Amino acid sequence: MVALARKTLVYEWRRYLPASLAVAFSGMLLLVQLALVFGIFDSAAVYINASRGQIWAGYPGTQSIDLGRSIPRDAEVHLLMNPQVAQVEPFQWVNGDWRGSRALGSVSVFVSGIDPAATGLVFARAIPPALRARLNEPGAIIVDRADLPKLGIAVGQSGILNGQRVYLVGTTGGLRALGGVNIVTSLATAERLNAGGDLRPAYYVARLRDPARAEAVAAQLDPHGRLRRYAVWTAPTLAARTVHYWLFETGAGLGVVFMSLVVFLVGTVITSQTLMGAVAGSISEYATLNALGASHRALSRVVMEQAGWVGVAGLAGGGILSALVLALAHSQDVPVGITLPGIAACATLVMGITMLSGMLAVRTLRNADPARLLR
Amino acid sequence: MSESIAIRARDIGKGFTVGKVTTRVIEGLHVDVLAGELTLLSGPSGCGKSTLLAILSGLERPDAGSVMALGEPVWALDRRALQRFRLHHIGFVFQGFNLFPALDAVEQVELPLSYLDLGAAETRRRAEAALDEVGLAHRRHMRPAELSGGEKQRVAIARALAKRPQLLFADEPTSALDSISGQTVIDILHRAARAHGTMVLCASHDPRLIAHADRVLRMEDGRVLTDEHHPHPPIGLDVSR
């Protein structure tokens, strides 16, 4: 079998390049968009994902971690009574008002009060033990290095948080959150910053002896019934609730779907136009083949195969482009989240673009009427 | 030379409608075309010779009349059967060579053969033989861009001949060629008729061809005006192949 589709693609690559580029950029746009949205909304759950511990207890019905309210202190005792629970730690959540340098005015911040012990669970993945220990100093705070310009201070300098003077003892990465600056302090400092507020913590985090049993233990620990004053989730469940809340309650999820549709449409228009042009440019040759007995179906297969190869080339190009853009984003501390299902979904959409374009180009083959060659 | 009738056409009528005006291109035409002969349809532009070629070759449905080709009622076949009939029995050579720019000469010839499911080895063997027959064996790995007009037309003829069709239709095969290339092309077509017993029907207004045809049908206004047989001496090329 003569590889007409592939040989033509290689020989006339300039003709097909726009289609492959359209596919590549469509794929890149889809993937980068998805990665950015997941990155941004994953950061809404940074408190959970950057912490160790498999169980979270919080106010019943909490839809997103930043919407937590104080829960009774006896939740801690209740959690510790379960033989599976090895460690329980409170997590304090305080809304704050930051004044750093005069030029920047005030900034709305989220204050996370955590246990500064080396074995502490909250933010254990983001803050190394040595830095964590420095939170024992009264008024010590840690922030993400990317937030420094917003706060207007450097390590060693101080600012005013909820009317109290605090000191920046260090910075780290992976603390960036949606909607505001995260400031990490000790539980004691957080309590001082929350003077006049509810001093009870918003969450208790528990570490289990056997992490694999998190689902079952969470179900045991949850005080079922209408009168419960707190609820218990596994960490992934609370993280998923949070991301889901931000994605769909804010309308961002619909935005992603809408943008994907636009990218799909634009990609299909450009790709199909290029393929149609290529078919139209070879219409006499196709008509001759048809006169010699090649069926329209056989000719359609050639066009679809070309669309397929254009798609494969576009996927490869889009993969490289995406990798470059995401690497750049990562180096600039822009939150990006890539998952295998996300990549698979984008690849499927991209191949959808090329197959749909191929089908549109096949319609151009209707003009391959050999009788026209005799007029 | 065989006297068997390859195509028998009766009462052929064809008109084209442009806007509200219908033009009769062919009216009540009868013709028999014989196997083993090079038959030339000649006449001025617009006399209907290309339309007749399209009707006899199963490309354009006539408004009236019947065409029997190799005993098959061509216009009674459904689309798929007609396509299969063309695949197995009919070769075409067009004025524009219509070669795929990306393929070399052998691949151009192999391409239509590949739809016959002959197997790779037999396909290659037939393609090489057909190129040899048109004298282009040494050019078999060249792409159209590297071939002259005459060579391109010879590749197109090899593509049509490789299928070993009983019916070969050629539309103005020499009008884009210089005289030497045109002579070569007509010799090849003539040889195909003699050597393989193929019916070769060639539509052309190129007067150079008249001397080389076994039979000349002069058309005007959709009718055959004259039908002349030229008793030809054997052509001067090797036909022993």
HADDOCK unambig.tbl for C-alpha pairs under 7 A between the chains (distance, minus, plus):
assign (segid A and resid 1 and name CA) (segid B and resid 114 and name CA) 5.57 0.50 0.50
assign (segid A and resid 1 and name CA) (segid B and resid 120 and name CA) 7.00 0.50 0.50
assign (segid A and resid 2 and name CA) (segid B and resid 107 and name CA) 6.36 0.50 0.50
assign (segid A and resid 2 and name CA) (segid B and resid 110 and name CA) 6.91 0.50 0.50
assign (segid A and resid 2 and name CA) (segid B and resid 111 and name CA) 5.78 0.50 0.50
assign (segid A and resid 7 and name CA) (segid B and resid 102 and name CA) 5.82 0.50 0.50
assign (segid A and resid 7 and name CA) (segid B and resid 103 and name CA) 6.97 0.50 0.50
assign (segid A and resid 8 and name CA) (segid B and resid 102 and name CA) 5.00 0.50 0.50
assign (segid A and resid 11 and name CA) (segid B and resid 102 and name CA) 5.33 0.50 0.50
assign (segid A and resid 284 and name CA) (segid B and resid 98 and name CA) 5.84 0.50 0.50
assign (segid A and resid 285 and name CA) (segid B and resid 98 and name CA) 4.71 0.50 0.50
assign (segid A and resid 285 and name CA) (segid B and resid 99 and name CA) 6.01 0.50 0.50
assign (segid A and resid 285 and name CA) (segid B and resid 100 and name CA) 6.21 0.50 0.50
assign (segid A and resid 288 and name CA) (segid B and resid 98 and name CA) 6.73 0.50 0.50
assign (segid A and resid 289 and name CA) (segid B and resid 112 and name CA) 6.45 0.50 0.50
assign (segid A and resid 291 and name CA) (segid B and resid 86 and name CA) 7.00 0.50 0.50
assign (segid A and resid 292 and name CA) (segid B and resid 86 and name CA) 6.07 0.50 0.50
assign (segid A and resid 292 and name CA) (segid B and resid 87 and name CA) 5.46 0.50 0.50
assign (segid A and resid 292 and name CA) (segid B and resid 90 and name CA) 6.78 0.50 0.50
assign (segid A and resid 292 and name CA) (segid B and resid 91 and name CA) 6.06 0.50 0.50
assign (segid A and resid 292 and name CA) (segid B and resid 92 and name CA) 6.66 0.50 0.50
assign (segid A and resid 292 and name CA) (segid B and resid 112 and name CA) 6.57 0.50 0.50
assign (segid A and resid 293 and name CA) (segid B and resid 83 and name CA) 5.23 0.50 0.50
assign (segid A and resid 293 and name CA) (segid B and resid 84 and name CA) 6.16 0.50 0.50
assign (segid A and resid 293 and name CA) (segid B and resid 86 and name CA) 5.18 0.50 0.50
assign (segid A and resid 293 and name CA) (segid B and resid 87 and name CA) 3.76 0.50 0.50
assign (segid A and resid 294 and name CA) (segid B and resid 87 and name CA) 6.95 0.50 0.50
assign (segid A and resid 294 and name CA) (segid B and resid 112 and name CA) 6.81 0.50 0.50
assign (segid A and resid 294 and name CA) (segid B and resid 115 and name CA) 6.43 0.50 0.50
assign (segid A and resid 295 and name CA) (segid B and resid 83 and name CA) 6.87 0.50 0.50
assign (segid A and resid 370 and name CA) (segid B and resid 59 and name CA) 6.56 0.50 0.50
assign (segid A and resid 371 and name CA) (segid B and resid 54 and name CA) 6.17 0.50 0.50
assign (segid A and resid 371 and name CA) (segid B and resid 59 and name CA) 5.23 0.50 0.50
assign (segid A and resid 371 and name CA) (segid B and resid 60 and name CA) 5.86 0.50 0.50
assign (segid A and resid 374 and name CA) (segid B and resid 50 and name CA) 5.64 0.50 0.50
assign (segid A and resid 374 and name CA) (segid B and resid 54 and name CA) 6.67 0.50 0.50
assign (segid A and resid 374 and name CA) (segid B and resid 171 and name CA) 6.86 0.50 0.50
assign (segid A and resid 375 and name CA) (segid B and resid 50 and name CA) 6.57 0.50 0.50
